[in-house]
C-alpha cells in the first residue's frame, strides 16, 4: 500500500512519461496482463491509455488490472491510468528518504561538536 507522499512522488515521475500501451476493443485480456507485467518488472511504473472504443470505465479497469497483477494504482486522468509495481530484485525507483543508510566513520581527533580533542593538539 502506497502512502500519500509516495503516490505524489510517483505522480511526479509519471507526469513526464508517455503512455506505453493501450487497451482496445478486446478489453483486458490475459496476454495484455502478461505483457504489462513484463513492462512493470523492467520499468516499475507504466502509463496505459484506454481507447474510447473499449467501452470500459477507467478506474474500474485500473483496479481490476492492479488486483490481477498485485500492483499499485497511482492515478487516472481522463482515459490514461498509471500503475506501479516494485521490482524486489532490482528496484529502479527509490522514494525520497528511503536511501540506504551509510555507516558512520568515527574520527578520533574530532569531538561531537566538531572541536579538536586534546590528543589532536599534541
VEXTOR-314944 format. One record per residue: residue number from 1; chain; y negated, z negated, x of N, C-alpha, C, O in turn; residue in one letter. Coordinates in Angstrom, 3 decimals, padded with zeros to 6 digits. Layout:
 pos unit     n.yy     n.zz     n.xx    ca.yy    ca.zz    ca.xx     c.yy     c.zz     c.xx     o.yy     o.zz     o.xx code
 NUM    A        Y        Z        X        Y        Z        X        Y        Z        X        Y        Z        X    a
...
//
This chain:
 pos unit     n.yy     n.zz     n.xx    ca.yy    ca.zz    ca.xx     c.yy     c.zz     c.xx     o.yy     o.zz     o.xx code
   1    A  001.181  000.000  000.838  000.000  000.000  000.000 -001.245  000.000  000.883 -001.370 -000.816  001.796    x
   2    A -002.142  000.901  000.608 -003.371  001.012  001.387 -004.435  000.057  000.863 -004.537 -000.178 -000.341    x
   3    A -005.214 -000.484  001.773 -006.346 -001.314  001.396 -007.553 -000.407  001.199 -007.523  000.770  001.558    x
   4    A -008.606 -000.959  000.631 -009.794 -000.168  000.309 -010.439  000.492  001.515 -010.817  001.662  001.453    x
   5    A -010.567 -000.243  002.612 -011.195  000.319  003.809 -010.309  001.369  004.459 -010.812  002.341  005.022    x
   6    A -008.998  001.184  004.389 -008.088  002.189  004.931 -008.173  003.479  004.119 -008.199  004.576  004.678    x
   7    A -008.218  003.335  002.802 -008.335  004.503  001.922 -009.661  005.229  002.171 -009.706  006.459  002.168    x
   8    A -010.732  004.471  002.384 -012.034  005.070  002.667 -012.008  005.819  003.997 -012.600  006.892  004.115    x
   9    A -011.331  005.265  004.991 -011.208  005.940  006.284 -010.429  007.243  006.136 -010.805  008.262  006.716    x
  10    A -009.340  007.214  005.356 -008.559  008.433  005.132 -009.363  009.471  004.355 -009.243  010.669  004.612    x
  11    A -010.174  009.020  003.415 -011.038  009.962  002.683 -012.024  010.629  003.626 -012.313  011.817  003.479    x
  12    A -012.548  009.879  004.596 -013.483  010.475  005.550 -012.792  011.509  006.429 -013.397  012.516  006.794    x
  13    A -011.533  011.269  006.769 -010.765  012.257  007.533 -010.492  013.487  006.674 -010.622  014.618  007.141    x
  14    A -010.113  013.264  005.420 -009.757  014.358  004.519 -010.959  015.209  004.141 -010.798  016.346  003.699    x
  15    A -012.151  014.676  004.309 -013.352  015.413  003.950 -013.476  016.716  004.738 -013.982  017.708  004.212    x
  16    A -013.026  016.728  005.978 -013.136  017.916  006.819 -011.908  018.826  006.744 -011.927  019.930  007.286    x
  17    A -010.851  018.378  006.083 -009.621  019.172  006.006 -009.714  020.248  004.937 -010.382  020.077  003.917    x
  18    A -009.035  021.355  005.187 -008.856  022.386  004.172 -007.492  022.184  003.528 -006.579  021.668  004.172    x
  19    A -007.336  022.585  002.256 -006.014  022.467  001.627 -004.975  023.287  002.386 -005.230  024.427  002.775    x
  20    A -003.814  022.699  002.590 -002.765  023.347  003.375 -001.797  024.111  002.481 -001.342  025.194  002.848    x
  21    A -001.485  023.572  001.337 -000.502  024.195  000.451 -001.004  024.158 -000.994 -001.994  023.498 -001.312    x
  22    A -000.286  024.890 -001.861 -000.677  025.000 -003.265  000.510  024.725 -004.166  001.665  024.942 -003.801    x
  23    A  000.186  024.239 -005.358  001.195  024.109 -006.403  000.865  025.164 -007.439 -000.227  025.170 -008.008    x
  24    A  001.813  026.057 -007.683  001.579  027.168 -008.603  002.239  026.972 -009.951  002.449  025.844 -010.398    x
  25    A  002.564  028.085 -010.596  003.104  028.038 -011.961  004.491  027.419 -012.022  004.903  026.952 -013.084    x
  26    A  005.228  027.403 -010.904  006.554  026.779 -010.889  006.463  025.257 -010.898  007.442  024.575 -011.201    x
  27    A  005.307  024.732 -010.571  005.130  023.280 -010.550  005.667  022.668 -009.264  005.737  023.329 -008.228    x
  28    A  006.040  021.414 -009.346  006.554  020.692 -008.184  008.065  020.899 -008.130  008.807  020.367 -008.957    x
  29    A  008.506  021.674 -007.152  009.932  021.966 -007.000  010.498  021.151 -005.835  009.757  020.538 -005.067    x
  30    A  011.808  021.159 -005.725  012.476  020.437 -004.645  012.108  021.034 -003.289  011.894  020.298 -002.326    x
  31    A  012.033  022.358 -003.209  011.671  022.994 -001.935  010.228  022.676 -001.550  009.919  022.522 -000.368    x
  32    A  009.345  022.578 -002.543  007.958  022.199 -002.258  007.901  020.791 -001.690  007.165  020.533 -000.738    x
  33    A  008.678  019.876 -002.270  008.690  018.492 -001.783  009.224  018.402 -000.359  008.706  017.631  000.448    x
  34    A  010.254  019.183 -000.041  010.800  019.190  001.316  009.765  019.716  002.305  009.588  019.164  003.392    x
  35    A  009.086  020.790  001.912  008.065  021.379  002.766  006.902  020.401  002.981  006.403  020.258  004.097    x
  36    A  006.486  019.744  001.924  005.391  018.788  002.008  005.778  017.570  002.851  004.947  017.034  003.585    x
  37    A  007.019  017.139  002.750  007.497  016.018  003.548  007.456  016.369  005.037  007.087  015.532  005.860    x
  38    A  007.831  017.593  005.384  007.743  018.042  006.777  006.311  018.073  007.274  006.038  017.699  008.415    x
  39    A  005.392  018.517  006.421  003.975  018.532  006.795  003.443  017.124  006.995  002.668  016.873  007.918    x
  40    A  003.858  016.202  006.129  003.407  014.816  006.247  003.952  014.160  007.509  003.282  013.310  008.097    x
  41    A  005.156  014.539  007.935  005.717  013.984  009.162  004.905  014.407  010.377  004.708  013.617  011.300    x
  42    A  004.431  015.657  010.381  003.698  016.139  011.549  002.224  015.783  011.514  001.634  015.533  012.565    x
  43    A  001.605  015.752  010.332  000.157  015.550  010.243 -000.260  014.208  009.681 -001.364  013.742  009.964    x
  44    A  000.583  013.581  008.902  000.349  012.296  008.235 -000.587  012.386  007.040 -000.462  011.581  006.117    x
  45    A -001.517  013.328  007.018 -002.418  013.472  005.879 -002.480  014.946  005.503 -002.675  015.812  006.356    x
  46    A -002.309  015.217  004.199 -002.235  016.592  003.714 -003.089  016.720  002.460 -003.113  015.830  001.609    x
  47    A -003.789  017.847  002.365 -004.574  018.146  001.173 -003.888  019.294  000.445 -003.547  020.303  001.062    x
  48    A -003.683  019.151 -000.865 -002.947  020.115 -001.683 -003.836  020.585 -002.831 -004.556  019.788 -003.433    x
  49    A -003.784  021.879 -003.130 -004.511  022.433 -004.267 -003.536  022.692 -005.406 -002.450  023.231 -005.190    x
  50    A -003.921  022.310 -006.611 -003.131  022.616 -007.801 -003.829  023.775 -008.507 -004.972  023.646 -008.946    x
  51    A -003.142  024.892 -008.613 -003.739  026.069 -009.229 -003.902  025.879 -010.738 -003.193  025.085 -011.357    x
  52    A -004.840  026.617 -011.313 -005.118  026.494 -012.748 -003.931  026.917 -013.602 -003.681  026.332 -014.656    x
  53    A -003.187  027.949 -013.143 -002.065  028.433 -013.953 -000.855  027.505 -013.909  000.132  027.751 -014.602    x
  54    A -000.914  026.435 -013.100  000.198  025.480 -013.057  000.229  024.642 -014.328  001.302  024.231 -014.771    x
  55    A -000.930  024.385 -014.915 -000.989  023.598 -016.149 -000.586  022.151 -015.976 -000.048  021.545 -016.903    x
  56    A -000.835  021.585 -014.806 -000.457  020.202 -014.517 -001.705  019.334 -014.404 -002.765  019.801 -013.987    x
  57    A -001.563  018.066 -014.781 -002.638  017.104 -014.608 -002.655  016.671 -013.143 -001.605  016.397 -012.561    x
  58    A -003.824  016.610 -012.561 -003.946  016.361 -011.127 -003.419  014.989 -010.724 -002.600  014.891 -009.810    x
  59    A -003.864  013.947 -011.378 -003.466  012.587 -010.973 -002.006  012.294 -011.284 -001.332  011.619 -010.504    x
  60    A -001.506  012.792 -012.415 -000.089  012.591 -012.737  000.796  013.292 -011.716  001.812  012.747 -011.285    x
  61    A  000.401  014.509 -011.329  001.174  015.257 -010.338  001.139  014.542 -008.990  002.162  014.441 -008.313    x
  62    A -000.032  014.047 -008.599 -000.155  013.336 -007.325  000.717  012.084 -007.315  001.387  011.805 -006.321    x
  63    A  000.714  011.338 -008.400  001.542  010.126 -008.466  003.024  010.459 -008.427  003.803  009.731 -007.812    x
  64    A  003.429  011.553 -009.076  004.836  011.967 -009.054  005.259  012.380 -007.644  006.356  012.043 -007.198    x
  65    A  004.393  013.103 -006.949  004.696  013.526 -005.575  004.789  012.311 -004.660  005.711  012.210 -003.849    x
  66    A  003.846  011.397 -004.786  003.848  010.201 -003.935  005.076  009.334 -004.178  005.629  008.757 -003.242    x
  67    A  005.493  009.244 -005.417  006.686  008.463 -005.734  007.935  009.122 -005.158  008.822  008.437 -004.648    x
  68    A  008.007  010.449 -005.239  009.180  011.166 -004.730  009.268  011.112 -003.210  010.367  011.051 -002.660    x
  69    A  008.123  011.134 -002.521  008.111  011.177 -001.058  007.853  009.813 -000.420  007.869  009.693  000.805    x
  70    A  007.614  008.783 -001.235  007.236  007.458 -000.747  005.979  007.543  000.114  005.908  006.964  001.198    x
  71    A  005.006  008.268 -000.388  003.738  008.461  000.301  002.646  007.700 -000.440  002.894  007.096 -001.483    x
  72    A  001.437  007.735  000.109  000.297  007.042 -000.481 -000.697  008.071 -001.011 -001.026  009.045 -000.335    x
  73    A -001.161  007.838 -002.222 -002.185  008.679 -002.835 -003.542  008.251 -002.290 -003.895  007.073 -002.353    x
  74    A -004.309  009.209 -001.751 -005.609  008.886 -001.172 -006.719  009.186 -002.164 -007.516  008.307 -002.491    x
  75    A -006.776  010.448 -002.654 -007.833  010.800 -003.591 -007.483  012.081 -004.325 -006.634  012.860 -003.890    x
  76    A -008.154  012.279 -005.444 -008.063  013.521 -006.211 -009.480  013.919 -006.580 -010.200  013.153 -007.220    x
  77    A -009.875  015.109 -006.180 -011.182  015.648 -006.528 -010.942  017.006 -007.165 -010.481  017.939 -006.509    x
  78    A -011.257  017.106 -008.441 -011.023  018.361 -009.151 -009.540  018.674 -009.177 -008.741  017.896 -009.697    x
  79    A -009.173  019.822 -008.611 -007.766  020.216 -008.578 -007.164  020.024 -007.188 -006.096  020.565 -006.905    x
  80    A -007.821  019.272 -006.326 -007.309  019.014 -004.975 -006.897  017.550 -004.860 -007.607  016.650 -005.309    x
  81    A -005.741  017.337 -004.252 -005.251  015.977 -004.027 -005.014  015.772 -002.541 -004.702  016.716 -001.814    x
  82    A -005.161  014.542 -002.099 -004.923  014.194 -000.708 -003.847  013.115 -000.667 -003.912  012.121 -001.391    x
  83    A -002.846  013.334  000.206 -001.686  012.449  000.307 -001.522  012.015  001.759 -001.721  012.809  002.679    x
  84    A -001.158  010.747  001.959 -000.959  010.183  003.295  000.413  009.529  003.373  000.843  008.835  002.452    x
  85    A  001.087  009.763  004.488  002.349  009.072  004.760  002.409  008.779  006.250  002.347  009.696  007.069    x
  86    A  002.530  007.506  006.605  002.532  007.108  008.005  003.820  007.540  008.685  004.911  007.343  008.151    x
  87    A  003.687  008.126  009.861  004.828  008.505  010.675  005.170  007.305  011.550  004.400  006.945  012.440    x
  88    A  006.310  006.691  011.304  006.692  005.482  012.029  007.045  005.766  013.489  006.844  004.910  014.351    x
  89    A  007.573  006.969  013.775  007.985  007.297  015.136  006.800  007.624  016.039  006.721  007.135  017.166    x
  90    A  005.867  008.461  015.538  004.742  008.930  016.343  003.476  008.956  015.488  003.069  010.025  015.034    x
  91    A  002.840  007.791  015.259  001.651  007.772  014.393  000.488  008.538  015.009  000.182  008.376  016.191    x
  92    A -000.155  009.372  014.202 -001.288  010.179  014.653 -002.613  009.523  014.255 -003.597  009.612  014.989    x
  93    A -002.637  008.870  013.104 -003.856  008.252  012.602 -003.795  006.751  012.863 -002.870  006.067  012.426    x
  94    A -004.806  006.249  013.590 -004.910  004.816  013.857 -006.148  004.325  013.133 -007.252  004.817  013.368    x
  95    A -005.963  003.359  012.256 -007.080  002.821  011.492 -007.990  002.001  012.390 -007.517  001.380  013.342    x
  96    A -009.292  001.987  012.104 -010.211  001.182  012.910 -009.826 -000.294  012.869 -009.521 -000.837  011.807    x
  97    A -009.844 -000.928  014.023 -009.482 -002.339  014.110 -007.996 -002.574  014.257 -007.561 -003.724  014.316    x
  98    A -007.197 -001.508  014.318 -005.744 -001.660  014.446 -005.225 -001.109  015.773 -004.045 -000.776  015.881    x
  99    A -006.090 -001.010  016.780 -005.637 -000.540  018.072 -004.746 -001.601  018.703 -004.818 -002.782  018.362    x
 100    A -003.926 -001.164  019.607 -003.010 -002.085  020.262 -003.800 -003.063  021.119 -004.741 -002.677  021.813    x
 101    A -003.412 -004.323  021.063 -004.105 -005.360  021.826 -003.842 -005.172  023.312 -002.741 -004.803  023.720    x
 102    A -004.864 -005.432  024.111 -004.743 -005.320  025.561 -004.633 -006.717  026.153 -005.268 -007.659  025.678    x
 103    A -003.829 -006.834  027.184 -003.653 -008.127  027.845 -004.920 -008.475  028.618 -005.529 -007.615  029.254    x
 104    A -005.307 -009.744  028.554 -006.486 -010.199  029.291 -006.123 -010.404  030.748 -005.045 -010.903  031.071    x
 105    A -007.031 -010.015  031.619 -006.831 -010.218  033.047 -007.643 -011.439  033.450 -008.854 -011.504  033.236    x
 106    A -006.950 -012.399  034.038 -007.622 -013.643  034.411 -008.276 -013.473  035.771 -007.640 -013.049  036.736    x
 107    A -009.555 -013.812  035.830 -010.298 -013.749  037.076 -010.574 -015.179  037.520 -011.297 -015.909  036.842    x
 108    A -010.005 -015.584  038.652 -010.131 -016.957  039.125 -011.534 -017.285  039.622 -011.884 -018.462  039.716    x
 109    A -012.334 -016.299  039.937 -013.635 -016.536  040.541 -014.765 -016.613  039.521 -015.920 -016.813  039.898    x
 110    A -014.456 -016.457  038.246 -015.492 -016.487  037.215 -015.071 -017.451  036.118 -013.915 -017.451  035.696    x
 111    A -016.018 -018.281  035.650 -015.738 -019.206  034.563 -015.858 -018.487  033.224 -016.170 -017.297  033.178    x
 112    A -015.609 -019.208  032.144 -015.694 -018.621  030.808 -017.096 -018.130  030.490 -017.274 -017.151  029.765    x
 113    A -018.082 -018.811  031.033 -019.469 -018.432  030.777 -019.929 -017.291  031.671 -021.040 -016.790  031.491    x
 114    A -019.122 -016.869  032.615 -019.484 -015.764  033.486 -020.095 -016.191  034.802 -020.480 -015.345  035.608    x
 115    A -020.190 -017.498  035.034 -020.739 -018.012  036.295 -019.631 -018.059  037.341 -018.446 -018.094  037.011    x
 116    A -020.034 -018.061  038.586 -019.070 -018.163  039.676 -018.513 -019.574  039.788 -019.179 -020.539  039.413    x
 117    A -017.314 -019.696  040.295 -016.701 -021.006  040.486 -017.064 -021.545  041.872 -017.649 -020.835  042.690    x
 118    A -016.709 -022.807  042.125 -017.001 -023.408  043.429 -016.272 -022.678  044.539 -016.809 -022.520  045.635    x
 119    A -015.045 -022.227  044.263 -014.260 -021.530  045.268 -014.886 -020.179  045.623 -014.795 -019.725  046.764    x
 120    A -015.515 -019.549  044.646 -016.079 -018.221  044.923 -017.327 -018.286  045.785 -017.698 -017.300  046.422    x
 121    A -017.988 -019.466  045.807 -019.197 -019.612  046.623 -018.884 -019.966  048.070 -019.774 -019.881  048.916    x
 122    A -017.665 -020.355  048.383 -017.282 -020.772  049.756 -017.135 -019.605  050.659 -016.821 -019.773  051.838    x
//
